Amino acid sequence: MSIEFLAIKPEEVKMYFPEFYAPRKLFFEINKQGNPIGFFGIKKIGKKVGEISVYFNEQDRREITKGVATSCLRFPFSLGYRKILIGTKLKKMERFLRKMTKLGAQYLTQHNDMHWFEVNDEF
């Protein structure tokens, strides 16, 4: 399984996918075996800390496997980050991230309807 993260210009994200856009964020297209399946964003919130956002195209959500998800969680470390935060409102994603605690992800807290997790570079 080949997962690639291809850089996207922020202005393109702002124009074509404004609900995913945020200032000071790096954007990538997620490709599985050469096919685009979603988008990845990371915003620097500390010296070596980032907050990630992931969006999968609805028609490609069947492509989300453990391998794809762990690639998304590990990718920021290739960019020099030491720790990432990810928040989710989706029950399915929360359950998945709770399973990832066996591999080193940590559940932090629930704030309103968001569940927050932390992953460090030892993941």
ChimeraX attribute file (.defattr): number of C-alpha atoms within 10 A of each C-alpha:
attribute: neighborCount
match mode: 1-to-1
recipient: residues
	/A:1	7
	/A:2	11
	/A:3	18
	/A:4	19
	/A:5	18
	/A:6	13
	/A:7	14
	/A:8	15
	/A:9	10
	/A:10	19
	/A:11	12
	/A:12	12
	/A:13	18
	/A:14	14
	/A:15	10
	/A:16	10
	/A:17	12
	/A:18	12
	/A:19	9
	/A:20	16
	/A:21	19
	/A:22	15
	/A:23	9
	/A:24	11
	/A:25	18
	/A:26	18
	/A:27	25
	/A:28	19
	/A:29	20
	/A:30	24
	/A:31	17
	/A:32	17
	/A:33	11
	/A:34	10
	/A:35	13
	/A:36	17
	/A:37	21
	/A:38	21
	/A:39	23
	/A:40	22
	/A:41	23
	/A:42	22
	/A:43	18
	/A:44	15
	/A:45	13
	/A:46	12
	/A:47	10
	/A:48	14
	/A:49	21
	/A:50	23
	/A:51	18
	/A:52	20
	/A:53	19
	/A:54	19
	/A:55	14
	/A:56	17
	/A:57	12
	/A:58	9
	/A:59	9
	/A:60	12
	/A:61	12
	/A:62	10
	/A:63	15
	/A:64	13
	/A:65	10
	/A:66	11
	/A:67	13
	/A:68	18
	/A:69	17
	/A:70	14
	/A:71	16
	/A:72	20
	/A:73	23
	/A:74	19
	/A:75	18
	/A:76	22
	/A:77	19
	/A:78	9
	/A:79	9
	/A:80	13
	/A:81	18
	/A:82	17
	/A:83	20
	/A:84	25
	/A:85	22
	/A:86	20
	/A:87	22
	/A:88	17
	/A:89	13
	/A:90	12
	/A:91	11
	/A:92	10
	/A:93	14
	/A:94	18
	/A:95	10
	/A:96	13
	/A:97	26
	/A:98	16
	/A:99	13
	/A:100	20
	/A:101	15
	/A:102	10
	/A:103	13
	/A:104	15
	/A:105	21
	/A:106	18
	/A:107	19
	/A:108	13
	/A:109	12
	/A:110	13
	/A:111	9
	/A:112	7
	/A:113	10
	/A:114	15
	/A:115	19
	/A:116	18
	/A:117	21
	/A:118	21
	/A:119	23
	/A:120	18
	/A:121	17
	/A:122	11
	/A:123	15
